[in-house]
Structure formats: structure tokens, C-alpha cells
Amino acid sequence: MTTTAFAFIAAAYLIGSLSFAVIVSKAMGMADPRSYGSGNPGATNVLRSGKKIAAALTLLGDGAKGWVAVALAAWLAPRYGLGTREVAMVAIAVLAGHMWPVFFGFKGGKGVATAVGVLFGFSLWLALAAVATWLFMAFVVRISSLSALTACVLAPVYAYFILGPQSPYFGTCIIIAILVIHRHKSNLVNLLTGQEGRIGEKAASKDEQQP
């Protein structure tokens, strides 16, 4: 790996480490999203606070950083002798930054919005297919985690047909799906036991959730 490629990847990780759930909540005088609900610093948990604008800003911020990192890397790569392989590594780095942010004690979100932003950086049609799946499932089942997991699992399938199996981004989509599923382990348990919350439900603080 060249020094330039490493710099691109490191920069992407730092961009990903910006937790907009925490940043937006602090800016709007709200409680830290890690202190209530699922404790996850993401748009869905912020929405549980009842603050829809804050949730929307979190969603946009987390998605934008994924898109910016990949789009900027793809734009600059030819100038520095880098290719799609390095851009794919940047995509994984920005997602890893979101999930394990250096600025917030390596305790980050589950990566769905950032993953979608990455997909927009790869291909508009790929991203739209994933978003359409997400929205359809959210409308039908009203469970955010199940909707996100379905979209992430199907993203590599969409990438196979839209980008082709030879594209480095196809393999990256598989890695992204694995990472997102890994971060949703607790949600999978809740889904299996029928305890997973639905979209729009307000959450109690962690203290209030203790028996």
C-alpha cells in the first residue's frame, strides 16, 4: 500500500468517526443518544427521542459522510495514481469510522445511513435500489432494523447485476453487509424474541429501562 492510499484511507476513517447523532444532539441541547433507548448513536434512536428534525439531520449527516468520502476519493484517485480498489478500501474505512469512532471512545452507530451514503458514491442506481428496499420494508413492517438488514443483505445482489461481479465494489458491498449485520446482533436477538421496537416509538432512558 502506498503512502497516498494510506492517507486516503486514514482520512476516510476520521470522516466516518464524526458521529452526527451525538453532534446534532449536543447542538440542539438534547440528551446524548447513547443514554436512552438502544443506546445507539444513530438516526433511529434519535427519532425515539421524539425530535424528528434532529433525527433527519443525523440521517443526512451520517449518509453524507459516506458519500463524501467515496465520491471525493473517486474524484481524486486518478490524480494520485489510485484506482477503484483504493476507493473500495476508503468505503470500508469510512464505515468502520462510523462504527468504531476514534473521537467517541470507539463506540459508534450501526452504519446503515453511512452504508447507504457509500452506495451513492458507488452508483446512483445501486443506492436507489437499496433505499427503495429500505423504505418498502419500513412501510410494511415498521421495524427499522429489519428494514435496514433486508436492504443491506440485498445490496450485494443489486451490485452483482448493476456493477457486475468483477467490480471491486461488488466485494465491498458484501463486506459492508457483513459489518452491518454484525452491528445488529442485538437487534437480531430482539427480532427473534419479538422484542424489537417499531419505528416512531419513544424510548425511555437507560436508567428507566433497568428492572
MARVOPA-257386 format. One record per residue (C-alpha): x, y, z. Coordinates in pm, whole numbers, plus 50000, padded with zeros to 5 digits. Layout:
XYZ...
//
This chain:
500005000050000501335034349905501565063550145498925081949942496505052849962497045050550337496375087950370493105084250179492005055350400493005072850724491155104450620488045083950541488185067550883488395101551053485455114450848483485083750949484355089851314482195121351316479095108951500476305131751384473845116851633475995129851917476995162151742473425171551643472035162251984474565183952165473995212851924470235211051984470515207852361469255172052366470315142352574473175121352445471605094052226473875068852395471975074952721468495063652613466675038152402469025013152242472005034852332472965035151966474175068751827472135067251510469145083551343466635057151453467505060951820467485099051793463985096051643462925077551959463555110052148460645124951956462855150751782462195144551414464375173151289467325160551490466775125551355466615138650998469815158751042471525128251188470405106950896471605132550642474915138150819475725101350855474725094450496476585124550360479895114950519479755081050347479025096950012481595124850052484405100950146483795077849850482955104749594485975125649689488265095349678486915085149337487435120549207490975123949340492155088249280493215092448914495315122849005497315102249254497585070049059494955051949262492115030349135488765015549232490454991149472491665020049687488275037149664486685004849786489065004950085488075040950156484435029750162485165003350424487265028150625484535054650647482045028250759484495014851017484975050351144481245053751197481005020551379484175024851586484825062551603488125074051746486515106551866483835088952074485605060652252485235036551959481525032952040479625042451729476495035251531475345005551330476265020450995473095018850790472905055450682476645057150621476475024850420473745039950202475905070850151478745048050040476425031249791475555065249645479275070349597479485037249410476405040449189473205060749193471105031349077472645007949332471885032449612468335038749491467655001449482468844997949842466885028549959463735016049785464104982649964464645000350295461585022750252459354994450131460234972550427459865001550670456385008750533455324972350552456834960050880457504993151064460714978751211463824999151133466404972051198464644945950984464264971250702467954980450720469124944450737467004934850437468414963750232471994955350331471614918350254470174926149912472734953349831475374928149711472724911949491471894945549337475614952849298476114919949115473614929448848474234967048835478034968348868478974932948775480794905948976484204918348856483784952649014485744957949338482614974849469480704941849449483034926049703482904957649911479114955349928479464920250071481864933050338479514962050416476594937950458478634916150695479684946150906476144959850930474734925751023477454922151287476494955651440472834944651450473414913251659471314925951949468554935951708468524900951560468034886551908465194911051973463594902451639463694865351720462154871352063459584896551942461024924952148462314947651872460864982851881458904997851596459535030051407458215060651589458145045651937459585068152205462275053852426462965055852796466385063752932468725035053006468155040253379464405037653331464865005353141466614988453433464414963553625
//
